[in-house]
């Protein structure tokens, strides 16, 4: 009897592997998502795409979270304030130069409307906390205002305060001045100044009055109302539960053979589902996976280093050093680059790296996608820093998993089944115009 070739033997072995039913998620249902009226969702759509919310009226939420780039922006580290253009073509505005790149990769926005969302941002600095009066913890601690409908709503309060993202720098505008002097709340605070801008536009005032009864009865528009509407839009626009993966979960629709092999590996030998669990494909936890560091790092303005110690910045616990939130893998084939700093532009290379992170970090060669910008802090300052490399490596707790070329290919085929064209395109799309009359990034 003729034995199969080594390649065929491996194929037979992988195909025979079980899909580990105990790890297979329960499919997403309507009851897992927040419900929003069509009017609130459409109001949020206009606000999401309106640059009126930025200090210099030149950036909207959609600038760095665009459907053309899988609800991110297609680059490793964004250029926010001081940039012009979209995605990899974005560059410095010679009339208003950026100060630095955004320190972390712009995350995708899929399924952020689920009820059990517990953490947001790469370091989880906004997280559910039942001990707090408003139900979550943020960097502002007890100074955080109330009125948020969800954790996602609270998240949108922060990009508008960031000088590098949306607020602008120092004395460029009244929002930037308020942020610079620490005036965030109250009549002269940054949030209320933005709300006043929106309220001054009759079309917005009328829509808010129609959506929120208290405003219709005379209460002023607060920024929490703006953030609630934006959250409603994100929740409805980029809900992702109609991929082949979802049909596999709900109806046991068969996956293509190669993807089925990948599923067996994902939920078995490769141990991907240890962290990428549940229907969202994330445990919403924090893990040190040795991702390479590039860019300015997550530091204060007065600090000269370019480190990003991840979750440890929030908790001050040494065991959280270099740990970052497990990202959802929904639509991952459309959301490159990968990693908290976008250190990988190629998904196959990232999966290989992830399987054996210590070895991957040791041999890593830069493959980031970076928009044109003469950064004051060199983008790759830490690439040859042996002490930093050792510290990142020492933080890794995940054992290496040896995967063959075929097994990597199979896992990639399974990841392709997470692609949901309806969610990527969005349901309402980009509006023809916004009430402010400002240009829209298309």
Buried (B, 14 or more C-beta within 10 A) or exposed (E): EEEEEEEEEBBEEBEEBEBBEEBBBEBBEEEBBBEBEEBBBBBBBBBBBBBBBBBBBBBBBBBBBBBBBBBBBBBBBBBBBBBBBBBBEBBBBEEBBBBBBBBBBBBBBBBBBBEEBBBBBBBBBBBBBEEBEBBBBBBBEEEBBEEBBBBBBBBBBBBBBBBBBBBBBEEBBBBBBBBBEEBBBEEBBBBBBBBBBBBEBEBBBEBBBBBBEEBEEEEEBBBBBBBBBBBBBBBBBBBBBBBBBBBBBBEEEEBEEBBBBBBBBBBBBBBBBEBBBBBBBBBBBBBBBBBBBBBBBBBEEEEEEBBBBBBBBBBEEEEBBBBBBBBBBBBBBBBBBBBBBBBBBEBBBBBBBBBBBBBBBEEBEBBBBBBEBEBEBEBBBBBEBEEBBEBBBEBBEBEEBEBEEBBBBBBBBBBBBBBBEEBBEBEBEBBEEBBBEBEBBE
